[in-house]
Structures are given as structure tokens and as C-alpha cells.
């Protein structure tokens, strides 16, 4: 199974345009931190959900990628199709 990350964007199409293959949670953290270096903390995965709108290579399963920043906690910054934290 290929593992993907995509940034949270206004539309699914815009989000899917940012889809990148990843191999680990470290890859996910690096991509999130590319948005604004040294801005996000506590990057983690939570809450599995089904989204049948995603293309076949993504699959129908998604997980939220959440982060803390600017005094806010658990803000959605992206999505993955695999829960890397279950491997840890």
C-alpha cells in the first residue's frame, strides 16, 4: 500500500493537488513544517474517517493530521491515508 499525505485546503481538488507519497511520520512532520518552519508543534494523527471522494490511489480511508500553533491545539493541517502512529 502506498502512503500519502496532503495538505488541508479549501477544496478537495486543491488538497489533492498537494498529495505526496510519504514513508514515515517523520516525512509527514517535515512536510507540515515546510508550510512555515518552526511554527507547528505536537504534530500527530487522529480520527480515522471514510471519504469516498478521494481517488483510487488514495483509497477511501483518511486520518486527520493535527498540530498546535499560535495558542491553538489540534488544528487540522492535512490528511494521511495511513496511521503511522499505530506503527510506533
Helices and strands as residue ranges (DSSP letters): E 4-7, H 12-16, E 20-21, H 25-35, E 41-50, E 61-69, E 72-80, G 84-87
